[in-house]
Amino acid sequence: MGRGLRTCAAVAAALTLTGAAPSMNDILAHSPKGDWHAVNPANTLVMSLPHGRVTIQLAPAFAPNTISNILRLVHARYFDGSFVVRAQDNYVVQWARSDKRSIGSGAMKTIPPEFDHAATVEFPFHALPDRDTYAPETGFSFDFPSARDLASKRIWLLHCYGMVGVGRDVAADSGNGTELYAVIGQAPRHLDRNVTLVGRVIDGMELLSVMPRGTGALGFYEKPGQRIPIQWIRLGSELPAAERPRFEALRPDSKTFAAVLTERRTRPDPWFKHSPGRVNVCNIPPPVRPTSS
């Protein structure tokens, strides 16, 4: 029996003695170190807000061109002094510049959409057994909620809570990364494969989800004074060593993640009087935790 299986079995045996089933927190607390991997600071963005910082884990495999453009904008300090301009209830928080500042000569004004990709071997996929409304198959690729269609051999990211996308106009290539948003409400899965998703918030989501809702159309702030200032956005690896984001994510191919999926699907806690026996992919945010190293 592998180390991960022994750990999960030990947790289950200990809790069985007390008549309790292992909760997700129990499973994670007793997970082996090898079931986690470090989140590379070079694949994160850190956004400084008046009341704290938000850390975004990027998904370069899914949106390489768009993320490269976003990084050009970050290096050019494009987002410094920008604002959260929209907070739509049960939907998204969006940030952008409120002026017409040039994006600079190094950044691209239009980018071909990266809504989905060929489902090649470069994209690992750990499928859920449960049926989904919007996709033939859902699961997790790298550290992100994903879906794929084996018939068309396509794979894409999903609009779950905390996911970060690129605002665009009607033209599919109009999303260049100058406007970004985070999902703060019920997963708007109808947006899947219609918007380029670039990552997910892994820390500071509570700062975004409680922002005052905009009173204008689609939740836009109607008065400049309502906007939330963004002090700066930096690549995580650009920050001083003591300030760099240090997180680790649970490997989707680990025994611990499999135990988490089982717990989320069956809900063995005594409070539940009916076990659904299934789960929606957006109800299982891939676990992330801070680390000291």
Beta strands, then each sheet from edge to edge (+ up, - down):
strand 1: 36-38
strand 2: 44-49
strand 3: 52-58
strand 4: 83-87
strand 5: 92-96
strand 6: 117-118
strand 7: 126-127
strand 8: 137-141
strand 9: 144-149
strand 10: 154-157
strand 11: 163-166
strand 12: 180-183
strand 13: 197-203
strand 14: 228-229
strand 15: 232-235
strand 16: 247-250
strand 17: 288-290
sheet 1: 1+ 16- 17+
sheet 2: 14+ 4- 5+ 12- 11+ 13- 3+ 2- 15+
sheet 3: 6+ 10- 9+ 8- 7+
end
